[in-house]
């Protein structure tokens, strides 16, 4: 019964994620998992919860590699199992949210740089807890999901005092998030986001780049109306061999920026010698001058590079990833006539430290050129919008996202979607966007304190559990389950 409850809890957590996005389901799922863990087979309950969460949560991966999807699902479920198996003893109400924080911290960094897609924080972007991200980022939001689950679990067991304390704690932290400082508006830009449209479910290696470039030229000509301060094109809609400034595509983009009298930022993939390439955001100024570009730092494993390629090519078909992306250097900002612009490319938006670094380096708005056209369904595009909203909350910055086949979006510093495009079609979003200054508490402090607190809570909980077991065994008395919430 408890294993089944753990599975159902995991499924409810998955149902809270975009594109479904029912945030109350995430809290109910956390409560069900917490209650189900109160037994001897904690590892089985935790594994069932992981399967329930990640089988649907990583469903997008099946389009690229079915074996890879199975392996990734089992690995992510194993990480959750390892964390939740530590939840025991009279401090389990503290250990549960702490374990979730540690699990998400591990998922965000390991293996191969982490896979924070389908994190349970994404299910709360539309809910009342989201503002806490200004204080402690995604990990504090995860902790609040766990704490809310504990409170609901106590309520279901009629532990009124524990339920009241837990609910009050969650409410206070969420309330502090609403009033926490998030900077101030400096000036306003008129921004145009270009989405060229086209077929979905087409991998980059099987795509002709010329029509993609032409579609974005046509969409810009049809939909961008001066005056406009900034035009954003998506990731990898300009694919060239050689230096972009010396090629017809580069000259066309310089002429376009000049004709619109605007700053144009475009996603450029540029082939380099030795089967390498750069994935860049390249800006052109209103006079057609090309400025210093930003090269993507956090690459997609098995998408933009293959770790231990010689090993994996013996056991898998790597034809879809024939070359590796070079790793960029320097802060994720672009110095342009429109201002100092933070920029994270596609997958990087799932990593809060990339946006945090952009703001700390002076970025007054965050640009997200992305490309989700390889995915057939809306799971990843919807999660990208959700995570962009979370980054906006964490950073106190507007976020402007451009995708060739959607979703493109304009998101304000409070995480509200001001405009959003559809999937597949060509369109241009035009909006006023604030350039902002100042820092949130999360930008100033980061995630490290929350990881340290969570690890400390888990350690103390485990020590207390072992001490209680030792005392009970020495006295010959059984462990009293009534001490558990």
N, C-alpha and C positions, 0 to 999 in steps of 0.2 A: 504493500500500500504506500509506504513512504517513498519507494523508488518511483512509483507512478506519479505521486505528488510532485517529486522533484522534476520529472519529465514535463509535467503540465506547467510547473513554474517556469521552466526554461522556455517552453513554447509561448507563454504569456509575455515573457521578456522579449522574445523575438517579435511578437505581434505589436509591441510598443514601438518598434523601429520603423523608419520610413521604408517603403511608401505607405504602410498602414498607419503608423504613427499614433497609436492610442496610448497616451502617456499614463493614464490610470492603470492600464494593463501591466505596465512595468512595475509599478508599486505592488500590485496584487501578486505578480509573479515572484518578486523578491520575498514577499511575505510567505508564500507557499513553500519556496525553497528553504527559507529559514526554519519554518515549523517542521518540515520534513527531515531536516538535518538532526533533529533531536532523537537520535537513535544510535544503534550500534553499527549500522552499515552506512556511515557517513560518506565513504568514498563512492559507494554505489549511487546514493542520492545525488551527490555532486556530479558524477559522470552522467547520470540521466539528465540533470539540469543542463550540462554542457552540450549534450546531444540535442536537447530540445531547443537550445538557443542558437547553436552554430550550424546545424544542418540547414535550417531555413536562412539563417543570417548570412551564410557564405554561399548561398545558392548560385549567385552570379558567377562563381568561379568554374562551374561545370562547363560553361561555354568554351573555356580555354584549355582545361585539362581535367578530365574526370578523375584520373588517379590523383592528380594534385589536389583536387577538391576534397577527396576522401582523406588524404594525408593531412591537409590543413585543418579539416574539421576535427579529426581525431587529436591533432596536436593542440588546437585551441581548447578543446574539451578537457584534455589532460591538464592544461595549465589551470583551468577553473577547478578541476577535481583536486589538484594539489593544494590550491588555496583554501577551498571550502572544507577540505578534510581536517583542517586545523581548528575548525570552529567547534569547540567543546567546552564543557565545564560551566561553572556558575558565571563566568564572564563572557559567555557566548553572545550575549546581546551587543557587547562591544567588539568581539572578534569578528562577527559577521560582516558589518560594513567595512572593517579594517581589511578583511580578506578580499572583499570585492575591490577595494582600492589597490591592493598589492597585485591582484590578478590583472587589472587593467593597466597598471604600471608596467608589468612584465610584458603583456601583449603589445604595448606601445613601443617596446624596445627590442624584443627578441621573438623569434630568430630573424636574422637578416634585416635588422633595423626595425622590426616590429610590424604588426598587422592590426592597427586599431580600428579597422572597419568593423561595423556592427557592434561597437561598444555600447553598453547599456545606457551611457550618458546621452546618446543620440535620441533615445526614446523620450527624453524629457525636455527637448528644446521648446515644445509648445506648452509645457506645463508650468506650474507656479514655482518650481524649484530652480528654473534655468538661470535666474539672476545671480545665483550663488557663484556662477562661473567667474564673475568679476572679482571675487575674493580668492577662490582657490582653483579655478579652471575646471577642467572636466573631471579631475579626480575628486574634488570636493562634491561635485554633482553626483558622482558614483557613490560616495559615502552617504549622501543624503538619501539616495535610493535605498541603500542598505538599511539606514536608520528608520526610514519610513516602513520598510518591510518588517523590521523588528517591532515597531509600534503596532502595525496591523496584526502581526502574529500574536502579540500580547493581548490585543483587543479580542481576537477570536477565542483566546483561552480565558477570557474574563480576568486578565491580570490588569485591573483598572489603573493602578498606580504606575506600573511600568509603561502601559500604553499612553498615559497622560504625559509622563516625563519624556518619552520618545517623541510624541507628537509636538510637544512644546519646543524641544530642542530643534527639530526639523523646521518648525515655523519661525523660530527666532533667527536661525541661520539664513533661511530663505528670505526673511524680511530684511536682514542686514544686506543681502545681495541686491535687493531692490533699491536701497538708498546709498549703496557704496559708490564712491567717486569713480567716474569713468572718463575724465578729461573734459575738454571744452572745444567748441567749434571755433575754427580760425577763419576760414573763408570757404566759399562754395564754388564748386566746379560744375559745369554742364558736361555730362559724360554720355557718350553713345556706346552701347555694347552691341557688337555685330555678331549675329548668328547666321552663318551662310546656308545651313540646312543640308540635306542629303540623306543617303541611305544609312540605316543603322545596322549593327551587327557585322560590320566589315573590319577585319583586322588591318593594321597599318601596312603590313608586308604585302597584302593583297590589294591595296588601294592605289589608284593612279592619283598622284598629288596635284596634277594640273587642274582637273575640274574643281577640286576643293578650293584652290587658290582663286579660280575664276568666280566661283559662287560667292566668295567673300568680297571680291571686288564689286560684283554686281549688287550684292546686298548693301554695301556701303554707298554705292552710287544712288541706289533707289531709296535708301532709308535715312541716311545721315544728312541733316539739314543744319548748315552753319547759322549762327555762330555756335561752336562747340569747342570746349577746352581740351577734351581728351576722348580719343576713340580707342576702344579695346577690342582686339581680335583674339580668338581662342588659341590654345596650344596646338602646335603641329599642323597649322593650316598653310604654312610655307615650308616646303621640303626641298632642299637644294644641296648640290655638291659644290663645295668651294665657298669662299667668303661672300656672304650675302650682299655686301656693299658693291661688289664688282659684277653682280649678276642682274639680268633683266628684272627678276622679282624684286630685288632691292631697289632698283631705280624706279620701278612702278610704285612701291610703297613710299619712297621719298617724294615722288611727284604727287601722290595722293595726300600726304600730310601737308605738302605745300599748297595744293589746291583748296583744301579745307581750312587752311590756316590753323592747324591744330597739332597737338602731340598725339602721335599714333604709336600704340604698343601692340606688337604682333608676336605670336608664338612661332618660332623658327626652329626647325630641325636641320642641322647642317652637318653633312658627312665630313669626317676627318680621315686622315690616313690611318691605315692599320685596322680597318673594320671598326672604327669608333665613330661616335657622333655626339654632337652637343644638342641639348634640348634647352632652348633659350627663350627669354622674353626680351625683345629688341625694341628700343624706342627710337622714333624719328621725331624731330622738332618741327614747328610750323614752317621753317624755311627749308625743310628737306634734309637737314643735318641728322646723321645717325649718332646717337649717344651711346654711352657705355651700357652693355647688355648685362643681364643676369642669367647665369647658367644654373640649371637645376642641380641642387645638392642632394636631396633625398630621392634616390632613384627607386623605381619599382622593381623588386626582385622577381626574376623570371618574366618580366615585362619589358624592362629597359636594360637589364643586364642579368647574367646568369652567374650567381656565386658558385665557385668551384666548378667552372664550366667543364673542365676535362673529366671530372667525375660524373657529372650529370649527363653528359652527352653519351656516356656508355649505357645508360639505363633509360633514357627518355629522348623523344624527338624534340630537338631544339630549333627546328626550322623556322618557327614563328618568332624567335629571338636570335637572329643570325649575327648580331653585333651588340656591343656594349656601349652604353652612354658614358661619357666622361663625367667626372664629378666636378661640379662647380665650386668656386671659392668666393669668399667675401660675403658681406652682409646681403640679405635679400631685399635690396632697395634699388630703385632707379632714380637717378638725378636727372630731371627733365625740366623743360620750361613750364610745365604744368605744376611742378612741385616735386617734393621728395616722396616717391611712391613706394610703399611696401609691395612686394610681389612674392607669391608662392605659386609654384606651377603644379597644377593637378593634384597628384597624390600627396604632395607636401602639405596641403590644407588639412589633412587628417592628423598632422603632428603639431600640437600647440606651440612647441618651442620654436618652430620656424616663424610663425606669425609674431610670437613674442620677441624674437630677435629683430624682426623687421621694425616693430614699434620702437624698440630700444635703440635702433640705429636711426631713428628719426622719421620713419614712415608715417604719413598722416592719413593715408587711406590704404587699404589692402586690395591689390588686384589678384585675381585668380584665373589666369588663362588655363583652361582645362580641355580635355578631349575624352568624352565618354561614348564616342560613336561606335566603339568596338562591342558595346553591350547591347543585347537584343531587347532587354526589358528595362524598366525604369528603376530598378533597385539601387544601382550605383548612382545614377544621376540624382535621385531623390536623396540619397544619403549625403551626396556632395553638397546639396543645398543646406541640409540640416547641419552638417559640420561647419559650413561657412557661417551659418547663423551663430553657432557656438563660438567660433573664433572671433566674430564681431563682438559678442558679449565679453569674452575674455580680454580682448584688446582695447575695447572702447573705441573702435574704428569702424567706419563703413567698409563693407566688402562688396567688390564688384566682380562678378564671375561671368566669364564668356566661354561658351561651349559650342562647337560647330553644329551639333544636332540637338542641343539642349542637355540639361536645363541651364540657360543663362539667367542671371538674377542680379538685382540690386538690393542690398541688405543694409539697413541702418545700424548704428552703433548699439542699439538696444536689441539687435537680433531679429528685427521685424523685416519681413520681405516686402519691399516697396514695389518692386516689379519682378515678374518672372515670365520667361518665355515658355513655349511648349516644346514638345519633342518632335524632331524631324524636319520641321519647316524652317524657312528663312524668315528672319525678322530682326528688327533693330529696336533695342530698348533705349530710350533717352530719358535721363533723369538728372535732377540736381543732387549733388553729392557733397557732403561736408568734408573738408580737410580738418582734422582734429589734432589737438595737442594734449599733453598730459598722459598720465599712466593710471591704469587700474592697479589694485593691489596684486593681482595675479601677474601682471607684467613686471612689477617691481620685485616680487618674491619668487614666482615660479611654482613648480610642482614639488620640488624636493622636500619642503617641510611636511607636506601631507603624506608623502611616502614614508618619511622617518617616523611620524606619529603612528601611521598604520602598522608599520613593522614593529614598533615598540608595543602597541596594543596587542598584536598577535603574540608576541613573545611573552608578555606578562600573562596573557590569557592561558597560554600553553603551560607556563611554569605553575600557575595556580591550579590548573587542571591536574598536572602531574603530582603536585603537592597534596591535593585533596585525595587523589587515588592512593598515594603512599600512606597517608594518615588513616584512611578507611581500611586499607588492607592490614595495617599494623594493629588497628583496633578490632578487626574482624567484622566491621559493620559494612553493609553495602552502601554504594553511592546513592544519595538521596536525589531522585529525579525532581522532587519538588523544588529544589534549589534553582532549576532551570526555568527560564522565561518561556 
